Amino acid sequence: MAIGFGNQRAVQRYAAFVGAMDMLGEAFRTVDRVIDRVDDSVGEGGYTLPTQDELRALRTTAFDALDALRAKGKKHEADLVSRPWAV
């Protein structure tokens, strides 16, 4: 089955989109390690620092948004690989 240039380009862009989401998921694993190193007892100079629990909640919110984007991308995959993307 021959894929036209427009479709081939859309397939490549969709693959890049999925790859970017995968890389972001990997970055969240790094964020988990950083959050684990946060010391809740340190707070000098009058600054208010987020606690580990607050950081985990923010990470969870961001990861849930990524999952929602991934689900939408999968739901519309056929459309995304069949039409040209606007740049």
Secondary structure, 3 states (H helix, E strand, C coil): CCCCHHHHHHHHHHHHHHHHHHHHHHHHHHHHHHHHHCCCCCCCCCCCCCCHHHHHHHHHHHHHHHHHHHHHHHHCHHHHHHCCCCC
